[in-house]
Amino acid sequence: MIAAILYDIVKGEVLSRNVIVPADSYPVSTDPNYRYFIPYEPYSVPSYDGRYYDFSVRETPENTSHPLYPVYKQWLVEYVLTKRVVSDIFASVENARRVANASLIDFDLQAMSFAIIIKKQNNITLTDEENQILLSWVTIGSKLIQNKQTESNLKAQITLDQEPDIDAGWQSS
């Protein structure tokens, strides 16, 4: 016994899924417009990056014998990947940059840096620790700038219809 799909070939609609039928003989049907199909998946589910592609399943009743159950026709199951629009892919790149940047930002360090910058602008001598805090903030700023450049590079590649690794190349803590 196997699971089949009962399909109305005139109306083009599925009447029932997972109907249990004998594997070696075709069941007698009361309606000549009804046909049993056995699902056939010739390909496995593809591996894909959801930021580049939308995934869908297409099911088609075929007039081709099923390779394992030749008394039945195939209910062809295909997996379809549709390329997302560039603006959606760009949004994914921007989100990846925001995630990387979020790991860099330390709000305590930022507040201390602003206070130290004000001291420096007023010609107040800074301690070694304050100078180190400023250097740390400069390092973070450099990483943020590098991330903006990585974003621009990824977007340029995407514009050229390439599919770079959106997760690669980011500066983080």
MARZA-180070 format. One record per atom (N, C-alpha, C, CB): y, z, x. Coordinates in steps of 0.1 Angstrom, whole numbers. Glycine has a CB too. Layout:
REM residues N
REC     yy     zz     xx
REC      Y      Z      X
...
REM end
This chain:
REM residues 173
REC     yy     zz     xx
REC    -12      0      8
REC      0      0      0
REC     12      0      9
REC      0     12    -10
REC     23     -8      5
REC     35     -9     12
REC     47     -8      2
REC     36    -22     20
REC     59     -5      8
REC     71     -4      0
REC     77    -18     -1
REC     81      6      6
REC     81    -22    -13
REC     87    -35    -15
REC    100    -34    -23
REC     77    -44    -23
REC    107    -45    -24
REC    119    -46    -32
REC    116    -55    -43
REC    131    -50    -23
REC    119    -51    -55
REC    118    -59    -67
REC    131    -65    -70
REC    112    -51    -80
REC    131    -78    -71
REC    144    -86    -71
REC    143    -96    -82
REC    146    -93    -58
REC    154    -97    -90
REC    156   -107   -100
REC    162   -119    -94
REC    164   -102   -113
REC    154   -130    -92
REC    159   -142    -85
REC    169   -150    -93
REC    147   -151    -82
REC    169   -148   -107
REC    179   -156   -115
REC    192   -149   -114
REC    174   -157   -129
REC    192   -136   -116
REC    205   -128   -116
REC    210   -125   -102
REC    203   -115   -124
REC    201   -126    -92
REC    205   -123    -79
REC    208   -108    -77
REC    217   -131    -75
REC    199    -99    -83
REC    202    -85    -81
REC    189    -77    -79
REC    209    -80    -93
REC    190    -67    -71
REC    179    -58    -68
REC    176    -50    -81
REC    182    -49    -56
REC    164    -49    -85
REC    160    -41    -97
REC    155    -28    -92
REC    149    -49   -105
REC    148    -28    -81
REC    143    -15    -76
REC    139    -16    -61
REC    130    -11    -84
REC    141     -5    -54
REC    137     -4    -40
REC    125      5    -39
REC    149      0    -31
REC    118      3    -28
REC    106     12    -25
REC     96     12    -36
REC    111     26    -23
REC     93      0    -42
REC     83     -1    -51
REC     70     -2    -43
REC     85    -14    -61
REC     60      6    -46
REC     47      6    -39
REC     38     -5    -44
REC     40     20    -39
REC     34    -14    -35
REC     26    -26    -39
REC     14    -27    -29
REC     35    -39    -39
REC      4    -34    -33
REC     -8    -36    -24
REC     -4    -45    -13
REC    -20    -42    -32
REC     -9    -42     -1
REC     -5    -49     11
REC    -11    -63     12
REC     -9    -42     23
REC    -23    -65      5
REC    -30    -78      7
REC    -31    -86     -5
REC    -44    -74     11
REC    -25    -82    -16
REC    -25    -91    -28
REC    -12    -89    -36
REC    -37    -87    -38
REC     -7   -100    -41
REC      6   -100    -48
REC      4    -94    -62
REC     12   -114    -49
REC     12    -85    -67
REC     11    -79    -80
REC     14    -89    -91
REC     19    -66    -81
REC      8    -87   -102
REC     11    -96   -114
REC     24    -90   -120
REC     -1    -95   -124
REC     33    -99   -123
REC     46    -95   -128
REC     47   -100   -142
REC     57   -101   -120
REC     53    -92   -151
REC     55    -95   -165
REC     66   -105   -167
REC     57    -83   -173
REC     75   -106   -157
REC     87   -115   -159
REC     86   -125   -147
REC    100   -107   -158
REC     86   -138   -150
REC     85   -148   -140
REC     98   -149   -131
REC     83   -162   -146
REC    109   -143   -134
REC    121   -142   -126
REC    121   -131   -116
REC    133   -141   -135
REC    111   -122   -117
REC    110   -111   -108
REC    101   -114    -96
REC    105    -98   -115
REC    106   -111    -84
REC     98   -113    -72
REC     98   -100    -63
REC    104   -125    -63
REC     87    -98    -56
REC     86    -87    -47
REC     89    -92    -33
REC     72    -80    -48
REC     97    -85    -25
REC    100    -89    -12
REC     97    -77     -3
REC    115    -93    -10
REC     92    -79      9
REC     90    -69     19
REC    101    -69     29
REC     76    -70     26
REC    108    -58     32
REC    118    -58     42
REC    113    -62     56
REC    124    -44     43
REC    121    -70     62
REC    117    -75     76
REC    130    -74     84
REC    112    -90     75
REC    128    -67     95
REC    139    -65    105
REC    135    -70    118
REC    143    -49    106
REC    139    -83    121
REC    134    -89    133
REC    142    -84    146
REC    137   -104    132
REC    153    -77    144
REC    160    -72    155
REC    163    -57    153
REC    174    -80    157
REC    164    -50    164
REC    167    -36    163
REC    182    -34    161
REC    163    -28    176
REC    186    -22    157
REC    201    -19    155
REC    207    -20    169
REC    203     -4    149
REC    218    -28    170
REC    225    -31    183
REC    232    -18    187
REC    234    -43    182
REC    234    -17    200
REC    242     -6    205
REC    256    -12    206
REC    237     -2    220
REC    266     -5    201
REC    280    -10    201
REC    290      2    202
REC    282    -18    188
REC    302     -2    205
REC    313      8    205
REC    321      6    192
REC    322      6    218
REC    320     16    184
REC    327     16    171
REC    342     14    171
REC    324     28    163
REC    348     15    183
REC    362     13    185
REC    365     -2    186
REC    368     20    197
REC    355    -10    190
REC    356    -24    191
REC    350    -32    179
REC    350    -29    203
REC    340    -26    172
REC    333    -33    162
REC    331    -24    150
REC    319    -38    167
REC    330    -31    138
REC    326    -25    126
REC    311    -29    124
REC    335    -29    113
REC    303    -20    119
REC    289    -23    117
REC    286    -24    102
REC    280    -11    124
REC    278    -34     99
REC    273    -36     85
REC    259    -41     85
REC    283    -45     77
REC    253    -40     74
REC    239    -45     72
REC    239    -56     62
REC    229    -33     68
REC    233    -67     65
REC    232    -78     56
REC    218    -80     52
REC    238    -91     62
REC    215    -80     39
REC    201    -81     34
REC    201    -94     25
REC    197    -69     25
REC    191   -102     29
REC    189   -115     22
REC    175   -118     18
REC    194   -126     31
REC    173   -121      5
REC    159   -125      2
REC    156   -139      7
REC    157   -124    -14
REC    146   -140     15
REC    142   -153     21
REC    130   -159     15
REC    140   -151     36
REC    129   -172     15
REC    117   -179     10
REC    107   -182     21
REC    121   -193      3
REC    107   -173     31
REC     98   -173     42
REC     88   -162     41
REC    106   -173     56
REC     75   -165     44
REC     65   -155     44
REC     68   -144     54
REC     51   -161     46
REC     65   -132     50
REC     66   -120     59
REC     55   -121     69
REC     65   -107     51
REC     59   -119     82
REC     49   -121     93
REC     37   -111     92
REC     56   -119    106
REC     39    -99     87
REC     28    -89     86
REC     21    -90     72
REC     33    -76     89
REC     28    -94     62
REC     22    -94     48
REC     25   -108     42
REC     29    -83     40
REC     17   -118     46
REC     20   -132     43
REC     19   -135     28
REC     11   -141     50
REC     14   -126     19
REC     14   -129      5
REC     28   -126     -1
REC      3   -120     -2
REC     37   -120      7
REC     50   -117      2
REC     60   -125     10
REC     53   -101      3
REC     72   -126      4
REC     84   -132     11
REC     92   -121     18
REC     93   -140      1
REC    100   -125     28
REC    108   -116     36
REC    121   -112     28
REC    112   -122     49
REC    124    -99     29
REC    137    -94     26
REC    144    -91     39
REC    136    -81     16
REC    151   -102     44
REC    156   -101     58
REC    167    -91     59
REC    161   -115     62
REC    166    -82     69
REC    176    -72     71
REC    182    -75     85
REC    170    -57     71
REC    195    -78     85
REC    202    -81     97
REC    214    -72     99
REC    207    -96     97
REC    216    -69    112
REC    227    -60    115
REC    239    -69    120
REC    223    -49    126
REC    251    -66    115
REC    262    -75    118
REC    273    -66    124
REC    267    -82    105
REC    278    -71    135
REC    289    -65    142
REC    301    -74    140
REC    287    -62    157
REC    312    -68    135
REC    324    -76    133
REC    335    -70    141
REC    329    -76    117
REC    341    -78    150
REC    352    -74    159
REC    363    -68    151
REC    357    -85    168
REC    368    -56    155
REC    380    -50    148
REC    392    -58    152
REC    381    -35    152
REC    403    -56    144
REC    416    -62    148
REC    422    -55    160
REC    426    -62    136
REC    429    -62    168
REC    435    -57    180
REC    443    -45    178
REC    444    -68    187
REC    450    -44    167
REC    459    -32    165
REC    450    -19    163
REC    467    -34    152
REC    438    -21    157
REC    429     -9    156
REC    423     -5    169
REC    417    -13    146
REC    420    -15    178
REC    415    -12    191
REC    426     -6    199
REC    410    -25    198
REC    438    -11    198
REC    449     -4    205
REC    451     10    201
REC    462    -12    202
REC    449     13    188
REC    450     27    183
REC    440     36    190
REC    449     28    168
REC    428     30    192
REC    417     38    199
REC    421     41    214
REC    404     30    199
REC    427     31    220
REC    432     33    234
REC    443     44    234
REC    437     20    240
REC    452     43    225
REC    463     53    225
REC    457     67    222
REC    473     50    214
REC    447     68    213
REC    441     81    211
REC    433     86    223
REC    431     80    199
REC    427     77    231
REC    420     81    243
REC    431     87    253
REC    413     69    250
REC    442     80    254
REC    453     85    263
REC    458     99    258
REC    465     75    263
REC    459    101    245
REC    464    114    240
REC    454    125    243
REC    466    113    225
REC    441    122    242
REC    431    132    245
REC    431    136    260
REC    417    126    241
REC    432    126    268
REC    433    128    283
REC    446    137    286
REC    433    115    291
REC    457    133    280
REC    469    140    283
REC    469    154    278
REC    481    132    276
REC    462    156    266
REC    462    170    261
REC    455    179    270
REC    454    170    247
REC    445    174    278
REC    438    183    288
REC    447    186    300
REC    425    176    293
REC    458    179    301
REC    467    181    313
REC    478    191    310
REC    473    168    317
REC    483    191    298
REC    495    199    294
REC    492    214    293
REC    500    194    281
REC    500    221    300
REC    499    236    300
REC    513    240    296
REC    495    242    314
REC    515    245    284
REC    528    248    278
REC    535    259    286
REC    527    251    264
REC    527    269    291
REC    533    280    299
REC    539    274    312
REC    523    290    302
REC    532    265    318
REC    537    259    330
REC    549    250    327
REC    526    250    337
REC    549    243    316
REC    560    235    312
REC    573    244    310
REC    557    227    299
REC    571    255    303
REC    583    264    300
REC    588    269    313
REC    579    275    290
REC    579    274    322
REC    583    279    335
REC    591    269    343
REC    571    285    343
REC    586    256    343
REC    592    245    350
REC    606    243    346
REC    583    233    349
REC    608    243    333
REC    621    241    328
REC    631    252    332
REC    621    240    312
REC    626    264    332
REC    635    275    337
REC    638    274    352
REC    628    289    334
REC    628    270    359
REC    630    268    374
REC    639    256    377
REC    616    266    381
REC    638    246    369
REC    647    234    371
REC    662    238    368
REC    643    222    362
REC    664    247    358
REC    677    251    355
REC    682    260    367
REC    677    260    342
REC    674    269    372
REC    678    277    384
REC    682    267    396
REC    666    286    388
REC    674    257    398
REC    676    248    409
REC    689    241    407
REC    664    238    411
REC    692    236    395
REC    705    229    392
REC    717    239    394
REC    705    224    377
REC    715    252    392
REC    726    261    395
REC    726    267    409
REC    724    273    385
REC    719    260    418
REC    718    263    432
REC    713    277    435
REC    732    261    438
REC    704    282    427
REC    698    295    429
REC    685    292    438
REC    694    302    415
REC    683    300    448
REC    672    298    457
REC    659    301    449
REC    673    307    469
REC    649    292    452
REC    636    293    445
REC    626    300    454
REC    631    280    441
REC    617    308    448
REC    607    314    455
REC    596    304    458
REC    601    327    448
REC    587    308    467
REC    576    299    471
REC    567    296    458
REC    567    305    482
REC    565    307    450
REC    558    305    438
REC    564    295    428
REC    555    319    431
REC    578    296    427
REC    585    287    418
REC    584    273    423
REC    600    292    417
REC    585    271    436
REC    584    257    442
REC    570    252    439
REC    586    258    457
REC    560    261    440
REC    546    256    437
REC    544    252    422
REC    536    267    440
REC    551    260    413
REC    551    257    399
REC    557    243    397
REC    558    267    391
REC    568    240    403
REC    575    227    402
REC    566    216    407
REC    588    227    409
REC    559    218    418
REC    550    208    424
REC    538    206    414
REC    544    213    438
REC    533    216    408
REC    522    215    398
REC    527    206    386
REC    518    228    393
REC    539    209    382
REC    545    201    371
REC    547    186    375
REC    558    207    366
REC    551    184    387
REC    553    170    392
REC    539    163    392
REC    559    170    406
REC    529    170    397
REC    515    165    397
REC    511    161    383
REC    505    175    403
REC    513    169    373
REC    509    166    360
REC    517    154    355
REC    512    179    350
REC    530    154    358
REC    538    142    354
REC    533    129    360
REC    553    145    358
REC    529    130    372
REC    523    118    378
REC    510    113    371
REC    520    121    393
REC    502    123    367
REC    490    119    360
REC    493    114    346
REC    481    132    359
REC    503    119    340
REC    507    113    327
REC    512     99    328
REC    518    122    321
REC    519     96    339
REC    524     83    342
REC    512     74    345
REC    534     83    354
REC    503     78    352
REC    491     70    355
REC    483     67    342
REC    481     78    365
REC    482     77    333
REC    476     75    321
REC    483     64    312
REC    475     88    313
REC    496     64    313
REC    504     54    305
REC    501     40    311
REC    519     57    306
REC    499     40    325
REC    496     27    331
REC    482     22    328
REC    498     28    347
REC    472     32    327
REC    459     29    323
REC    459     23    309
REC    450     41    324
REC    466     29    300
REC    467     24    286
REC    472     10    286
REC    477     33    278
REC    483      7    294
REC    489     -7    295
REC    478    -16    300
REC    501     -7    303
REC    471    -12    310
REC    461    -21    316
REC    449    -24    306
REC    455    -15    329
REC    445    -14    299
REC    434    -16    289
REC    439    -25    278
REC    430     -3    283
REC    451    -23    273
REC    457    -32    263
REC    458    -46    268
REC    471    -26    258
REC    462    -48    280
REC    463    -62    286
REC    449    -69    286
REC    469    -62    300
REC    439    -61    290
REC    425    -67    290
REC    421    -70    275
REC    416    -57    296
REC    424    -61    266
REC    420    -63    252
REC    427    -75    247
REC    423    -51    244
REC    439    -77    250
REC    447    -89    246
REC    440   -102    251
REC    461    -88    251
REC    434   -101    262
REC    427   -113    268
REC    412   -114    263
REC    427   -112    283
REC    410   -106    252
REC    397   -106    245
REC    385   -101    254
REC    393   -121    241
REC    389    -92    263
REC    379    -84    270
REC    376    -71    263
REC    384    -82    285
REC    365    -65    268
REC    362    -52    262
REC    360    -41    273
REC    349    -53    253
REC    371    -37    278
REC    370    -26    289
REC    365    -13    283
REC    383    -24    296
REC    360     -5    292
REC    355      9    288
REC    367     17    284
REC    346     15    299
REC    369     20    272
REC    381     28    267
REC    381     42    273
REC    382     28    252
REC    369     47    277
REC    368     61    281
REC    370     62    297
REC    355     67    278
REC    371     51    304
REC    372     52    318
REC    386     51    323
REC    364     40    324
REC    388     58    335
REC    401     56    342
REC    412     66    339
REC    406     43    340
REC    410     75    329
REC    420     85    325
REC    421     96    335
REC    417     90    311
REC    433    101    338
REC    435    113    345
REC    434    125    336
REC    449    112    353
REC    427    135    339
REC    426    147    331
REC    424    159    340
REC    414    146    321
REC    424    171    334
REC    423    183    342
REC    409    185    346
REC    429    195    335
REM end
